[in-house]
Amino acid sequence: KGFENLKKGGKIAPEVHLLTICDFSKSANTKRLWVIDTDRKEVLFNSLVAHGKNTGEEFAEKFSNTESSYQSSLGFYVTDATYDGDNGYSLKLLGMDKGFNDNALQRSIVMHGADYVSEDFARQHKRIGRSWGCPAVPKDLAKPIINTIKNQNVLFIYYPDEDYLGSSEWLR
């Protein structure tokens, strides 16, 4: 519903057909990110994805839109441009939900690869590592995922938070 409402609201082009979902209601040790081609009804990627270090341990529990909270932010994002930064190849994310993720750009919440997002790391530490709030993906999948979803596609970070679900203008 939110994906279609972003199209109707002019935030993405009508022909956009890629939707990335991070389901933060699931364990961080499971592949809880999906890149879906909605035209072909096909999953292009299914991957591990980190949440913020102050969002929770194995399970995400707390979310924030505040600078230096080191928490993930819920809601809809429109993917933007790529760049090479401190975490290597990265993707800027534009938060579309006022009060929930609209500070993403100023907080430098981006998609990037990380060594701590791997099954090996999870085996050693009983969970994958955590980011400073970014949806970090495995290092080897960062470039293929980012190159697939960059430039005005949709990323949705989900958690069954009643406040968010009842407030998001995109879910009405």
C-alpha positions in Angstrom: 0.0 0.0 0.0 2.8 2.4 0.9 4.7 1.6 -2.2 1.7 2.5 -4.4 0.9 5.6 -2.3 4.5 6.9 -2.9 3.8 6.6 -6.6 0.5 8.4 -6.3 2.1 11.1 -4.2 4.8 11.7 -6.9 7.7 10.6 -4.7 8.7 7.9 -7.2 8.0 7.4 -10.8 4.9 5.3 -11.8 7.1 2.8 -13.6 9.2 2.0 -10.5 8.9 -1.7 -9.8 11.6 -2.5 -7.2 10.6 -2.7 -3.5 13.1 -3.5 -0.8 11.8 -4.7 2.6 13.7 -5.0 5.8 11.5 -6.9 8.3 12.9 -5.9 11.7 10.4 -8.0 13.5 12.6 -11.0 12.7 15.9 -12.1 14.3 18.9 -10.3 13.0 20.4 -13.8 12.4 17.9 -14.5 9.7 17.8 -13.2 6.1 15.3 -10.4 6.7 15.9 -8.2 3.7 14.2 -8.8 0.4 14.6 -6.9 -2.9 11.5 -7.7 -4.9 10.8 -7.0 -8.5 7.0 -6.3 -8.3 6.5 -6.6 -12.1 8.0 -10.0 -12.4 6.9 -11.1 -8.9 10.5 -12.3 -8.2 12.8 -12.0 -5.3 16.1 -10.6 -6.5 18.0 -10.7 -3.2 17.3 -12.2 0.2 20.0 -11.2 2.7 21.0 -10.5 6.3 20.7 -6.8 7.3 21.9 -5.1 10.5 19.9 -2.7 12.7 21.3 0.0 14.9 23.3 -0.9 18.0 20.8 0.9 20.3 17.9 -0.6 18.5 18.4 -4.0 20.2 20.6 -7.1 20.4 19.4 -10.0 18.2 16.0 -8.5 18.0 15.1 -4.9 17.1 13.1 -3.2 19.8 13.6 0.6 19.9 13.7 3.0 17.0 14.6 6.7 16.7 14.8 9.6 14.2 17.3 11.4 16.4 20.9 12.3 15.6 23.5 10.2 17.5 20.8 7.8 18.8 22.5 4.8 17.0 19.0 3.5 16.4 17.4 2.4 13.2 14.4 4.4 11.9 11.1 2.8 10.7 9.3 3.6 7.5 9.6 4.3 3.8 12.7 5.6 2.1 13.4 6.6 -1.4 16.9 5.5 -2.5 19.1 8.2 -3.9 22.7 8.4 -5.2 25.7 6.3 -4.4 29.1 7.4 -3.0 32.3 6.0 -1.6 32.5 6.8 2.1 34.0 5.5 5.4 32.0 2.3 4.9 32.9 1.9 1.3 30.3 1.9 -1.5 27.2 3.4 0.1 23.6 4.4 -0.9 21.9 7.6 0.4 18.4 7.1 1.7 15.7 9.8 1.8 13.3 9.2 4.7 9.7 9.8 3.6 7.9 9.4 7.0 7.8 12.7 8.9 8.9 12.3 12.5 10.0 8.7 12.0 12.8 8.7 9.4 12.9 12.2 7.8 16.2 12.9 9.5 17.9 10.0 7.7 20.0 12.2 5.4 21.3 14.5 8.2 22.0 11.4 10.4 23.9 9.8 7.5 21.6 6.7 7.6 22.7 4.9 4.4 22.9 1.4 3.1 26.4 0.0 3.1 28.3 -3.2 3.4 29.9 -4.4 6.7 32.1 -7.3 7.8 29.9 -7.7 10.9 26.9 -8.7 8.7 27.8 -12.3 8.0 26.9 -15.8 9.1 30.5 -16.3 10.3 30.2 -13.2 12.6 26.8 -14.5 13.9 28.3 -17.9 14.7 31.1 -16.3 16.7 29.0 -13.7 18.5 25.5 -15.4 18.6 24.2 -12.5 16.5 25.3 -10.3 13.6 26.9 -7.0 14.4 25.0 -3.8 14.6 25.4 -0.5 12.8 25.0 3.1 14.0 21.4 3.0 12.6 22.1 2.0 9.0 20.6 -1.0 7.2 24.0 -2.5 6.6 24.3 -5.6 4.4 27.0 -8.2 3.9 30.1 -6.7 2.3 30.0 -9.1 -0.8 26.3 -8.2 -1.5 26.6 -4.4 -0.9 27.5 -3.4 -4.5 25.1 -5.7 -6.2 22.2 -4.8 -4.0 23.0 -1.0 -4.0 23.4 -1.0 -7.8 20.1 -2.7 -8.2 18.0 -0.4 -5.9 19.8 3.0 -6.3 18.2 6.1 -7.9 14.6 6.4 -6.8 13.5 3.0 -5.7 11.7 2.2 -2.4 13.1 0.7 0.8 10.7 -0.1 3.6 11.9 -0.8 7.2 9.1 -2.6 8.9 8.4 -3.4 12.6 4.9 -3.9 14.1 5.0 -0.5 15.9 1.5 0.6 16.4 2.5 4.3 16.6 4.2 4.1 13.3 1.7 1.9 11.6 -1.2 4.2 12.7 0.7 7.4 11.8 2.4 6.8 8.4 0.8 9.0 5.7 1.9 6.3 3.2 -0.1 3.5 4.8 -3.4 5.4 4.8 
